[in-house]
């Protein structure tokens, strides 16, 4: 029996060490890593690389093979008969190999590549915004578990006080100083505490399961969540990811204007063509011939009926729309911050009063304990005072966790 007891004493600390401990920052990191939406960041980058590579192919030569066979109702004829000149056949054949090389287009290809890159960054930032919004849900689940942990610790402490008092009562009952009913009142209160502890355990398990599902990470029901040390910085600037999203949207609009401008610039291409057909380039020679030609080709749309101007004006309107969305977001965020700052100040003031209430309740309970021992009051009256003390302790714990939750939400609203 003795060796078994020694082994148990050795193993028990190992179980305690193995108990999972989780921080709020770890939850944030797990959400950013495991949430399905997070995979889009890399997928968008892969898509951008492929699309940019495709756009840059526009700088390479284009080679086309064309084969053509036609029959036409009439052909070119010379009105004066000439020796050694036969009329063209109405069935004609041509096979050509053509190459076109872009020489100049005003940097349109690079501009399109740049706008594609910014479009990708904008979509990636939208993913970041969506993931960031998970923080509020994580905060609520995390601090609810913390509250249950604190309540469990309080009920255990209350239970220990109660068991100690039951032990005293048993002694009093044994010697006839206290009625047996007093012990039964305390035993009933002890059973009530056991019920409350069971309820807390199941509630904690349920909420941890929700958190586990959100983070796509298994979390044991006996895990311990660490209370974060959060300092609300009321003077810091707003660093929400939505602000960068608005900036990227504006950058995308500006680049779109640049593309419109470059699209109006002249485009110069070099070309070469080699072929075989009947007729060839010499229309008077009615036979299969090889031929080739090369040269430069320029294209410039000098008048587009103000299409480019209207497109730029439409983009300017889009800029104004983005700016109104940004202003609205900043206004709403400022209102949320003000509300949360007031909540923080209110809870700090309430906690100060909570401390005073606890001090008074402890004095009352101390007096009740002595009175019950001397038979002045019943055990029911003692239980009432004990319950009121722990209600006050529960209140201060609730308010402290509400304060920390408010600070955490303040951080999230401000993007810190």
C-alpha positions as CSV (number, residue, x, y, z in Angstrom):
1,X,0.0,0.0,0.0
2,X,2.8,2.4,0.9
3,X,4.7,2.0,-2.5
4,X,1.3,2.6,-4.3
5,X,0.7,5.8,-2.4
6,X,4.3,7.0,-3.2
7,X,3.7,6.3,-6.9
8,X,0.4,8.3,-6.9
9,X,2.1,11.2,-5.2
10,X,4.7,11.2,-8.0
11,X,2.2,10.9,-10.8
12,X,-0.3,13.6,-9.6
13,X,2.1,16.5,-10.2
14,X,2.6,15.2,-13.8
15,X,-1.1,15.5,-14.4
16,X,-1.1,19.0,-13.1
17,X,1.8,20.0,-15.4
18,X,0.1,18.4,-18.4
19,X,-3.0,20.6,-17.9
20,X,-3.4,22.8,-20.9
21,X,-3.0,26.5,-20.4
22,X,-4.2,29.0,-23.1
23,X,-3.7,32.7,-23.5
24,X,-5.9,35.2,-25.4
25,X,-3.1,36.0,-27.9
26,X,-2.8,32.3,-28.7
27,X,-6.5,32.1,-29.5
28,X,-6.1,35.1,-31.9
29,X,-3.1,33.4,-33.5
30,X,-4.9,30.1,-33.9
31,X,-7.9,31.8,-35.5
32,X,-5.6,33.5,-38.0
33,X,-3.9,30.3,-38.8
34,X,-6.7,27.7,-38.8
35,X,-9.9,29.5,-39.8
36,X,-10.8,28.3,-43.3
37,X,-10.9,31.9,-44.6
38,X,-7.3,32.4,-43.7
39,X,-6.3,30.0,-46.5
40,X,-7.4,32.6,-49.0
41,X,-4.4,34.8,-48.4
42,X,-2.0,32.3,-50.0
43,X,-4.5,31.3,-52.7
44,X,-4.9,34.9,-53.7
45,X,-1.2,35.3,-53.9
46,X,-0.9,32.2,-56.1
47,X,-3.6,33.5,-58.4
48,X,-1.9,36.9,-58.6
49,X,1.4,35.3,-59.6
50,X,-0.2,33.3,-62.4
51,X,-2.3,36.3,-63.7
52,X,0.7,38.7,-63.6
53,X,2.9,36.1,-65.4
54,X,0.1,35.9,-68.0
55,X,0.0,39.7,-68.4
56,X,3.8,39.9,-68.8
57,X,3.6,37.4,-71.7
58,X,2.3,40.3,-73.7
59,X,5.9,41.5,-74.0
60,X,6.9,38.3,-75.9
61,X,6.5,37.8,-79.6
62,X,3.2,36.5,-80.9
63,X,3.5,33.8,-83.5
64,X,0.4,32.7,-85.6
65,X,0.1,30.1,-88.3
66,X,-2.7,30.8,-90.8
67,X,-4.0,28.4,-93.5
68,X,-6.6,29.6,-95.9
69,X,-8.4,28.1,-99.0
70,X,-11.0,30.2,-100.8
71,X,-13.1,30.2,-103.9
72,X,-14.3,33.5,-105.2
73,X,-16.8,34.5,-107.8
74,X,-14.4,36.9,-109.6
75,X,-10.7,37.6,-109.8
76,X,-8.6,40.5,-110.9
77,X,-8.1,40.6,-114.7
78,X,-6.1,42.6,-117.1
79,X,-8.4,44.0,-119.8
80,X,-5.6,43.8,-122.5
81,X,-4.3,40.4,-123.5
82,X,-0.6,39.9,-122.6
83,X,1.7,37.1,-123.5
84,X,2.8,34.7,-120.8
85,X,0.1,36.0,-118.4
86,X,-2.7,33.6,-117.5
87,X,-5.9,34.7,-115.6
88,X,-5.9,34.0,-111.8
89,X,-7.7,30.9,-110.6
90,X,-10.9,31.5,-108.7
91,X,-9.7,28.9,-106.1
92,X,-6.9,30.4,-104.1
93,X,-4.6,28.9,-101.4
94,X,-2.4,30.6,-98.8
95,X,-0.4,29.5,-95.8
96,X,1.4,32.1,-93.6
97,X,3.5,32.2,-90.5
98,X,3.2,35.6,-88.8
99,X,5.2,37.1,-85.9
100,X,4.3,40.3,-84.1
101,X,6.6,41.9,-81.5
102,X,5.4,44.7,-79.3
103,X,7.9,47.6,-79.3
104,X,6.0,50.3,-77.4
105,X,2.6,50.7,-75.7
106,X,3.3,53.4,-73.1
107,X,4.0,50.9,-70.3
108,X,0.4,49.5,-70.4
109,X,1.5,46.0,-69.6
110,X,3.4,47.0,-66.5
111,X,0.5,49.2,-65.4
112,X,-1.9,46.3,-65.8
113,X,0.5,44.1,-63.7
114,X,0.6,46.7,-61.0
115,X,-3.1,47.1,-60.8
116,X,-3.5,43.3,-60.6
117,X,-1.0,43.3,-57.7
118,X,-3.0,46.0,-55.8
119,X,-6.3,44.2,-56.5
120,X,-4.7,41.1,-54.9
121,X,-3.5,43.1,-51.9
122,X,-7.0,44.6,-51.6
123,X,-8.6,41.1,-51.5
124,X,-6.0,39.9,-49.1
125,X,-6.7,42.9,-46.8
126,X,-10.4,42.1,-47.0
127,X,-9.5,38.6,-45.7
128,X,-7.5,40.2,-42.9
129,X,-10.5,42.4,-42.0
130,X,-12.9,39.4,-41.9
131,X,-10.4,37.4,-39.7
132,X,-10.0,40.4,-37.4
133,X,-13.7,40.5,-36.8
134,X,-13.4,37.1,-35.2
135,X,-11.6,38.7,-32.2
136,X,-14.8,40.0,-30.7
137,X,-16.3,36.5,-30.7
138,X,-13.1,35.0,-29.3
139,X,-13.2,37.7,-26.5
140,X,-16.7,36.9,-25.5
141,X,-16.1,33.1,-25.3
142,X,-12.7,33.5,-23.6
143,X,-13.8,35.9,-20.9
144,X,-17.0,33.8,-20.2
145,X,-14.7,30.8,-19.5
146,X,-12.6,33.0,-17.3
147,X,-15.6,34.1,-15.3
148,X,-16.7,30.5,-14.8
149,X,-13.1,29.6,-13.6
150,X,-13.3,32.4,-11.1
151,X,-16.8,31.4,-9.9
152,X,-15.6,27.8,-9.5
153,X,-12.7,29.0,-7.3
154,X,-15.1,31.1,-5.2
155,X,-17.6,28.2,-4.7
156,X,-14.7,25.9,-3.7
157,X,-13.6,28.5,-1.2
158,X,-17.1,28.9,0.1
159,X,-17.4,25.1,0.3
160,X,-14.2,24.9,2.4
161,X,-15.5,27.5,4.8
162,X,-18.8,25.6,5.0
163,X,-17.1,22.3,5.7
164,X,-15.0,23.8,8.4
165,X,-18.1,25.2,10.0
166,X,-19.9,21.8,9.7
167,X,-17.0,20.3,11.5
168,X,-17.5,22.8,14.4
169,X,-21.2,22.2,14.4
170,X,-20.8,18.5,14.6
171,X,-18.7,19.0,17.8
172,X,-21.4,21.3,19.2
173,X,-24.1,18.8,18.4
174,X,-22.1,16.0,20.0
175,X,-21.9,17.8,23.3
176,X,-25.5,19.0,23.1
177,X,-24.6,22.7,22.7
178,X,-26.2,23.0,19.3
179,X,-29.3,21.5,17.8
180,X,-28.9,18.8,15.1
181,X,-31.0,20.8,12.7
182,X,-28.2,23.3,12.4
183,X,-25.9,20.7,10.9
184,X,-28.6,19.7,8.4
185,X,-29.0,23.3,7.2
186,X,-25.2,23.5,6.5
187,X,-25.2,20.1,4.8
188,X,-28.0,21.2,2.5
189,X,-26.1,24.4,1.6
190,X,-23.0,22.2,0.9
191,X,-25.1,20.1,-1.5
192,X,-26.3,23.2,-3.2
193,X,-22.7,24.3,-3.8
194,X,-21.9,20.9,-5.3
195,X,-24.8,21.5,-7.8
196,X,-23.4,24.9,-8.7
197,X,-20.0,23.5,-9.3
198,X,-21.4,20.8,-11.5
199,X,-23.3,23.4,-13.5
200,X,-20.2,25.5,-13.9
201,X,-18.2,22.5,-15.1
202,X,-20.8,21.7,-17.8
203,X,-21.1,25.4,-18.9
204,X,-17.3,25.6,-19.1
205,X,-17.2,22.5,-21.2
206,X,-19.9,23.8,-23.6
207,X,-18.2,27.2,-24.1
208,X,-14.8,25.6,-24.6
209,X,-16.3,23.4,-27.2
210,X,-17.6,26.5,-29.0
211,X,-14.1,28.1,-28.7
212,X,-12.5,24.9,-30.0
213,X,-14.8,24.8,-33.0
214,X,-14.1,28.5,-33.8
215,X,-10.3,28.0,-33.5
216,X,-10.4,24.5,-35.2
217,X,-8.1,23.3,-32.3
218,X,-9.0,20.7,-29.7
219,X,-9.3,22.2,-26.2
220,X,-9.7,20.0,-23.2
221,X,-12.5,20.8,-20.8
222,X,-10.0,21.0,-17.9
223,X,-7.9,23.6,-19.7
224,X,-7.0,26.8,-17.8
225,X,-7.4,30.1,-19.6
226,X,-4.9,32.8,-18.5
227,X,-6.3,36.2,-17.5
228,X,-4.6,38.7,-19.8
229,X,-3.0,41.9,-18.6
230,X,-4.7,44.5,-20.7
231,X,-4.0,48.2,-20.6
232,X,-6.5,50.4,-22.5
233,X,-4.5,53.1,-24.3
234,X,-7.0,56.0,-24.9
235,X,-4.4,58.1,-26.6
236,X,-3.3,55.8,-29.4
237,X,-4.3,56.2,-33.0
238,X,-6.8,54.0,-34.8
239,X,-5.0,51.1,-36.4
240,X,-8.0,49.0,-37.7
241,X,-7.2,46.9,-40.8
242,X,-10.3,48.5,-42.5
243,X,-8.4,51.7,-42.8
244,X,-5.6,50.1,-44.9
245,X,-8.4,48.4,-47.0
246,X,-9.8,51.8,-47.8
247,X,-6.4,53.1,-48.8
248,X,-5.8,50.1,-51.0
249,X,-9.1,50.7,-52.7
250,X,-8.1,54.3,-53.4
251,X,-4.7,53.1,-54.7
252,X,-6.5,50.7,-57.1
253,X,-8.7,53.5,-58.4
254,X,-5.7,55.7,-59.1
255,X,-3.9,52.9,-60.9
256,X,-7.1,52.4,-63.0
257,X,-6.9,56.0,-64.1
258,X,-3.2,55.5,-65.1
259,X,-4.3,52.4,-67.2
260,X,-6.9,54.6,-69.0
261,X,-4.3,57.2,-69.8
262,X,-1.7,54.6,-71.0
263,X,-4.4,52.9,-73.1
264,X,-4.7,56.1,-75.2
265,X,-1.0,56.2,-76.0
266,X,0.3,55.0,-79.4
267,X,1.2,51.3,-79.8
268,X,4.1,50.3,-82.1
269,X,4.7,46.7,-83.2
270,X,7.3,45.0,-85.5
271,X,5.9,42.3,-87.7
272,X,7.2,39.7,-90.1
273,X,5.3,37.3,-92.3
274,X,6.5,34.3,-94.4
275,X,4.1,32.3,-96.6
276,X,3.4,30.0,-99.4
277,X,0.4,30.2,-101.7
278,X,-1.3,30.7,-105.0
279,X,-1.2,33.5,-105.9
280,X,1.8,34.9,-103.9
281,X,2.6,38.6,-103.7
282,X,2.9,38.8,-107.4
283,X,-0.7,38.7,-108.5
284,X,0.3,38.3,-112.2
285,X,2.0,34.9,-111.5
286,X,-0.7,32.3,-111.4
287,X,1.3,29.6,-109.5
288,X,2.3,28.6,-106.0
289,X,5.0,30.9,-104.6
290,X,6.9,31.5,-101.4
291,X,6.9,35.1,-100.1
292,X,7.7,37.2,-97.1
293,X,7.3,40.7,-95.8
294,X,8.4,42.6,-92.6
295,X,7.9,46.1,-91.2
296,X,6.5,48.3,-88.4
297,X,2.9,49.0,-87.5
298,X,1.6,51.8,-85.3
299,X,-1.8,52.4,-83.9
300,X,-3.1,55.5,-82.1
301,X,-6.7,56.1,-81.2
302,X,-6.5,59.9,-81.4
303,X,-10.3,60.5,-80.7
304,X,-12.4,58.2,-78.5
305,X,-15.5,60.5,-78.2
306,X,-14.4,61.4,-74.6
307,X,-14.7,57.8,-73.4
308,X,-11.5,57.9,-71.4
309,X,-12.6,61.2,-69.8
310,X,-15.9,59.7,-68.7
311,X,-14.2,56.6,-67.4
312,X,-11.9,58.8,-65.3
313,X,-14.8,60.8,-64.0
314,X,-16.6,57.6,-63.0
315,X,-13.4,56.5,-61.1
316,X,-13.4,59.9,-59.3
317,X,-16.9,59.2,-58.1
318,X,-15.8,55.8,-56.9
319,X,-13.0,57.6,-54.9
320,X,-15.7,59.8,-53.3
321,X,-17.7,56.7,-52.4
322,X,-14.7,55.0,-50.8
323,X,-14.0,58.2,-48.8
324,X,-17.6,58.4,-47.5
325,X,-17.4,54.8,-46.5
326,X,-14.1,55.5,-44.7
327,X,-15.5,58.6,-42.9
328,X,-18.6,56.6,-41.8
329,X,-16.4,53.8,-40.5
330,X,-14.2,56.2,-38.5
331,X,-17.3,58.0,-37.1
332,X,-18.9,54.7,-36.0
333,X,-15.6,53.5,-34.6
334,X,-15.2,56.7,-32.6
335,X,-18.7,56.3,-31.1
336,X,-17.9,52.7,-30.1
337,X,-14.6,53.8,-28.5
338,X,-16.4,56.5,-26.5
339,X,-19.0,54.0,-25.3
340,X,-16.4,51.5,-24.4
341,X,-14.3,54.1,-22.6
342,X,-17.3,55.1,-20.5
343,X,-17.9,51.4,-19.7
344,X,-14.4,51.0,-18.5
345,X,-14.6,54.1,-16.3
346,X,-17.9,52.9,-14.9
347,X,-16.6,49.4,-14.0
348,X,-13.5,50.8,-12.4
349,X,-15.7,53.0,-10.1
350,X,-18.0,50.1,-9.3
351,X,-15.1,47.8,-8.4
352,X,-13.9,50.4,-5.8
353,X,-17.3,50.1,-4.1
354,X,-17.2,46.3,-4.4
355,X,-14.1,46.3,-2.2
356,X,-15.9,48.2,0.5
357,X,-18.9,45.9,0.4
358,X,-16.7,42.8,0.8
359,X,-14.9,44.3,3.8
360,X,-18.3,45.0,5.5
361,X,-19.7,41.5,4.6
362,X,-16.6,39.9,6.1
363,X,-17.1,41.7,9.4
364,X,-20.8,40.7,9.5
365,X,-19.9,37.1,8.8
366,X,-17.3,37.0,11.4
367,X,-19.8,38.2,14.0
368,X,-22.4,35.7,12.7
369,X,-19.9,32.9,13.1
370,X,-19.4,33.8,16.7
371,X,-23.1,34.2,17.4
372,X,-24.0,30.9,15.8
373,X,-21.3,29.2,17.9
374,X,-22.8,30.7,21.0
375,X,-26.4,29.8,20.0
376,X,-27.5,33.4,19.5
377,X,-28.5,32.9,15.9
378,X,-29.5,29.9,13.8
379,X,-27.3,28.2,11.1
380,X,-29.8,29.5,8.5
381,X,-28.9,33.1,9.4
382,X,-25.2,32.2,9.3
383,X,-25.7,30.7,5.8
384,X,-27.5,33.8,4.7
385,X,-24.6,36.0,5.7
386,X,-22.1,33.6,4.2
387,X,-24.0,33.6,0.9
388,X,-24.1,37.4,0.9
389,X,-20.4,37.6,1.4
390,X,-19.7,35.3,-1.6
391,X,-22.3,37.1,-3.7
392,X,-20.2,40.3,-3.1
393,X,-17.1,38.4,-4.0
394,X,-18.8,37.0,-7.1
395,X,-19.9,40.6,-8.0
396,X,-16.4,42.0,-7.8
397,X,-15.0,39.1,-9.9
398,X,-17.8,39.6,-12.5
399,X,-17.1,43.3,-12.6
400,X,-13.3,42.8,-12.9
401,X,-13.8,40.3,-15.8
402,X,-16.3,42.7,-17.4
403,X,-13.6,45.4,-17.1
404,X,-11.0,43.2,-18.7
405,X,-13.5,42.3,-21.5
406,X,-14.2,45.9,-22.1
407,X,-10.5,46.7,-22.3
408,X,-10.0,43.8,-24.7
409,X,-12.9,45.0,-26.9
410,X,-11.5,48.5,-26.7
411,X,-8.2,47.2,-28.1
412,X,-10.1,45.3,-30.9
413,X,-12.2,48.4,-31.8
414,X,-9.0,50.5,-32.0
415,X,-7.0,47.9,-33.9
416,X,-4.3,47.5,-31.3
